[in-house]
Amino acid sequence: MSESNVDKSETAPAPGGSNTIEWDDFMRVDLRVGTIISVEEFPEARRPAYKLQVDFGDAIGIKKSSAQITELYDRDSLLGRQVLAVVNFPPKQIGPFMSECLVTGFHDANGAVVLTMPTTEVPNGSRLI
């Protein structure tokens, strides 16, 4: 994940482990696609990050997120990209910035965040199912 409050040392349970969930548990996490419409530097962040504005369409609107994605993405390459984000976390204060969603990603072999993105454009606000 790419928000600055997520610790890289957090690990998920082993695949097929005893920590299984039910379908209703999964559906409680509201994962939606949105288009990045604004990218700003975030010099106050503890680790290099951008302040993003992501458009999730008319039903959800525009939400802000702090994302530690500066190693693999420059500002210009992010504009217009669709990303997958959790939109039902409560807002979180990150320094002077209020983050309203969690843009998702994976850590590569070097620890840099690779964003989770659809391979084909889908309508903003579409839910991951």
NORQUI-V413359 format. One line per field, one symbol per residue. phi: phi as a letter, one per 40 degrees, with the letter a starting at -180 (. if undefined). A space follows every 50 residues. Layout:
phi = ???
This chain:
phi = .bccccccccbcccdgccccbcdccccccccbcabcbabbcbccccbdab cbbbcbgccbgcbbacbcbccbbcdccccgccbbacbbccdbcbfcbccb abccabccccgccbccbccbcbcdgdccb
